[in-house]
Every structure is written in structure tokens, then in C-alpha cells.
Amino acid sequence: MYAYNLRLAQTGERYTFSFDANAQPTTAKLVFTDAKTGTEVGQLPLNNVIEGHNSFDFATDQLPGALKQELNWAVCLTGNHIAMINRINPEAATTAYNRATVAIDKSTESDFFGRIYVGESDKKKAEATGVYVCNANGVRTNTMPYKGGQNLTGNYRMSVDATGKLYIAEYSDNNSGVFIANPAQMEGNFQQFFIGQRNEKGLITNDGQNVGSSASMVLATGSGADAKLYVCLED
């Protein structure tokens, strides 16, 4: 249970807070904190929040905090306990996956927080192999998979970093490495992470040094100076 696509608009002395909810909550509220200290300064309850898009309008004097105090705001939603595992993609042949890997943008620093990426790998159906983008409820937003200008056939694992970039591990020898997709331009080319020359076995070298190869796993962790990328390489 969470909110995403948070937006704020100001018209005169009124503020409009809008967001999307991935399901209907039991309770909801806006939480305001001091921008410098992070200390909570107040809350505003929200009524009749629904699954999907929500918008709430408040006058300046309804908001917590002191005059000219800079505030950050967040949406807090509470839902029912999760009682079971549910399948989110339909079983129809047109939407089923052959060998899928899933990566979810869980970074609140990202403009695409809540987006689900599904990597499809089917060597018998090259046209279906690539990356599908789904909304927070698992519904596809692209009919044909994104390939990023690459010959993806062994895209078995993916990961999203704190900025929202998608990292795709590719295991095939002729297209080995890790590819980076810009979440705002999924229809564009995916960038190769390793810089160098690839041989027939998928080994990538740069100035005589082995720098990359066929990748079976990739994991992005941390942010800023603490950002790290872990990759499992075959060669």
C-alpha cells in the first residue's frame, strides 16, 4: 500500500496535493516535516482516498508550520494486511510471460517510484524478448517489449538504482554485459556499462584488462557516494 506520482501545485493562497494510490487505503494522511531538521510539524487527514488518482486542495492557513517555514510533505496510506499471494498478470497468451524477471523502482528519489519492469526472455520468440514496463498494479504500458537497440536473448536479471535507472544483465556471448536503460526514454538505446572490446566468448577487455563478460546477475545498491553495482560474470 503506497502512494506514487506525488505532485504539488500552488495557485495564490491555495495548494493542491495530488498522488496516485496503488489500492484503496483504510486511512490516509499528509505528513509535513521541517525541511532542515526532518522533524514532523503536523498532519492533515485525507478522506475518501481511492485506488488511482487523488487530489486534495488546502488553503495556506490550513497547513501546519510557521510563517515562511520550509516544509517537506509525504503521503501516508494504511491498508489491510496482505493475506495471500496474488498473480498480477493475466494468464492470457498475449500477456503471459515465458521466463520473466522482475525489478521494481522502490526509490523515493526516483520520479518513477512504483514502476514495475518485467524482463522477458524467450529464445524461440525473439520479437517478444525484451523489457515490458508496467504500472504499480502490474498492467503493461507497452505492447511490444523495449529492446534498447540491443539483441537481447539472455536478459535474466534486472535491477533499479536510486535514481530510477534500470540495469539489465545480458548473458549471451554476442551481446554480453550490463545495459542501462533511461526510465524516461525506454524507447531509446540502452547504454553498455562496460567499455571495451568483446571477443567471441563474450569477454570484454579494455587496454588489456578484463572488465566484463556475460552477466547472469546485476544488483544496484545505495545512492550518491555510497552507490555500488554488483555483477556476476561468467568469464
C-alpha positions in Angstrom: 0.0 0.0 0.0 1.7 3.2 -1.1 1.3 6.5 -3.0 3.3 7.5 -6.1 3.4 10.3 -8.7 3.3 12.9 -5.9 2.8 16.4 -7.3 2.2 19.9 -5.7 0.7 22.9 -7.4 0.1 26.4 -5.9 -2.5 28.9 -7.0 -2.4 32.1 -4.9 -3.0 31.1 -1.3 -4.1 27.5 -2.1 -2.1 24.3 -2.5 -3.2 21.2 -4.4 -1.6 17.9 -3.4 -2.1 15.1 -5.9 -0.9 11.5 -6.0 -1.8 8.0 -7.2 -2.6 5.1 -4.8 -2.0 1.5 -5.8 -5.1 0.4 -3.9 -7.8 1.9 -1.7 -6.5 2.6 1.8 -8.3 2.2 5.1 -6.8 5.5 6.3 -4.7 8.3 4.7 -3.0 11.5 5.7 -0.5 14.1 4.6 2.6 14.3 6.8 4.7 17.5 7.0 8.2 17.8 8.2 10.7 20.6 8.6 12.9 20.7 5.5 16.1 21.3 7.5 15.7 19.1 10.6 13.3 16.4 9.4 11.2 16.9 12.5 7.4 16.3 12.0 5.4 19.5 12.4 1.9 18.3 11.6 -0.5 16.1 9.7 -3.7 16.6 7.6 -6.1 13.7 7.4 -7.4 12.7 3.9 -10.9 11.3 3.4 -12.2 9.2 0.5 -8.9 8.3 -1.0 -9.4 5.9 -3.9 -7.3 3.5 -5.9 -5.8 5.5 -8.7 -5.5 9.3 -8.9 -6.3 11.6 -5.9 -6.2 15.3 -5.5 -6.8 17.5 -2.4 -6.9 21.3 -2.1 -6.0 23.2 1.0 -5.7 26.9 1.9 -2.4 28.2 3.3 -3.8 28.7 6.7 -4.8 25.1 6.9 -1.3 23.9 6.6 0.9 23.2 9.6 4.2 25.0 10.3 5.2 28.6 11.0 5.2 31.5 8.6 7.9 31.1 5.8 8.9 27.7 7.3 10.1 25.4 4.5 8.4 22.0 4.7 8.6 18.6 3.0 5.5 16.6 2.6 4.7 12.9 2.3 1.6 10.7 1.8 1.0 8.0 4.4 -1.5 5.3 3.5 -2.6 2.4 5.6 -4.1 -0.8 4.1 -5.4 -4.2 5.1 -2.9 -6.9 5.9 -1.8 -8.9 2.9 -3.4 -12.4 3.4 -2.2 -14.2 0.3 0.0 -14.1 -2.8 -1.8 -12.9 -5.9 -0.9 -13.2 -9.6 -0.9 -9.7 -11.1 -0.6 -10.6 -14.8 -3.4 -12.3 -16.7 -2.9 -15.9 -17.9 -4.0 -14.9 -21.5 -1.4 -15.9 -24.1 -1.0 -12.3 -25.2 0.0 -11.1 -21.7 1.7 -14.2 -20.2 5.5 -14.4 -19.8 7.8 -17.2 -20.8 10.8 -16.6 -18.5 10.3 -13.4 -16.6 12.5 -11.4 -14.2 11.1 -8.5 -12.3 12.6 -5.3 -11.0 10.6 -2.6 -9.1 11.6 1.0 -8.7 11.5 1.3 -4.9 13.4 4.6 -4.6 11.6 7.6 -3.4 14.3 9.7 -5.1 13.1 8.5 -8.4 10.3 10.1 -10.5 9.2 6.6 -11.5 8.8 5.2 -8.0 6.4 2.2 -8.1 7.1 1.3 -11.7 7.5 -2.5 -12.4 9.9 -3.7 -15.0 9.4 -7.2 -16.4 12.2 -8.8 -18.4 11.0 -11.4 -20.9 13.5 -13.9 -22.3 12.2 -16.4 -24.9 14.8 -17.6 -27.4 12.1 -19.1 -29.5 10.3 -15.8 -29.8 12.9 -13.0 -30.4 10.2 -10.5 -31.1 8.8 -11.0 -27.6 12.1 -10.8 -25.8 13.0 -7.5 -24.1 11.6 -5.3 -21.3 8.0 -4.6 -20.5 7.0 -1.6 -18.4 4.1 -2.0 -16.0 2.3 0.4 -13.7 2.2 -0.1 -9.9 -0.6 -2.7 -10.3 1.3 -4.7 -12.9 -0.6 -3.5 -16.0 1.6 -3.2 -19.1 2.1 0.2 -20.7 3.9 -1.1 -23.8 2.5 -3.7 -26.2 5.9 -4.7 -27.7 8.9 -5.1 -25.5 11.6 -2.5 -25.3 15.0 -3.7 -26.7 17.1 -0.6 -26.5 18.7 -1.2 -29.8 20.2 -4.5 -28.5 19.9 -8.1 -29.4 18.6 -9.2 -26.0 18.3 -13.0 -25.7 19.8 -13.8 -22.2 18.4 -10.9 -20.1 17.8 -13.0 -17.0 18.2 -10.4 -14.2 17.5 -6.7 -13.7 17.9 -4.0 -11.0 16.9 -0.4 -10.5 19.2 2.1 -8.8 18.3 5.1 -6.6 17.9 7.4 -9.5 15.5 5.1 -11.3 17.9 3.8 -13.9 17.3 0.2 -15.0 20.3 -2.2 -15.2 19.9 -5.3 -17.4 22.2 -8.3 -17.1 22.7 -9.9 -20.5 24.2 -13.5 -20.6 24.6 -14.1 -24.4 28.1 -14.2 -25.7 27.4 -12.0 -28.7 25.8 -9.2 -26.6 27.3 -9.8 -23.2 27.5 -7.2 -20.4 25.2 -4.9 -18.5 22.9 -2.5 -20.2 21.5 0.7 -18.7 18.0 2.0 -19.6 16.9 5.6 -19.0 13.4 5.3 -17.4 12.3 8.4 -19.2 13.3 7.1 -22.6 12.7 3.4 -22.6 12.1 3.5 -26.4 15.7 4.8 -26.8 19.0 2.9 -26.9 20.3 1.1 -23.8 23.8 2.0 -22.8 26.5 -0.7 -22.3 28.1 -0.4 -18.8 31.4 -2.0 -19.7 33.7 -0.1 -22.0 35.9 -2.2 -24.3 36.1 -4.8 -27.0 34.1 -8.1 -26.9 35.5 -11.4 -28.2 33.6 -14.4 -29.5 33.2 -15.8 -26.0 31.6 -12.6 -24.6 34.7 -11.5 -22.7 35.1 -7.7 -22.8 38.6 -6.2 -22.4 39.9 -2.6 -22.1 43.6 -1.8 -22.6 44.5 -5.4 -21.9 42.4 -5.7 -18.8 39.3 -8.0 -18.4 36.5 -5.7 -17.4 33.2 -7.6 -18.2 31.6 -10.6 -19.8 28.3 -12.5 -20.0 26.4 -11.4 -16.9 23.9 -13.6 -15.1 23.0 -11.1 -12.3 23.2 -7.4 -11.6 22.3 -5.5 -8.3 22.4 -1.8 -7.8 22.6 -0.6 -4.1 23.0 2.6 -2.2 22.9 6.2 -3.6 25.3 9.0 -4.1 28.9 8.3 -2.9 27.6 5.0 -1.4 26.3 3.7 -4.7 27.6 0.2 -5.7 26.9 -2.2 -8.6 27.3 -5.9 -8.1 27.5 -8.1 -11.2 28.0 -11.9 -11.6 30.2 -12.5 -14.6 30.8 -15.8 -16.5 34.3 -15.2 -17.9 
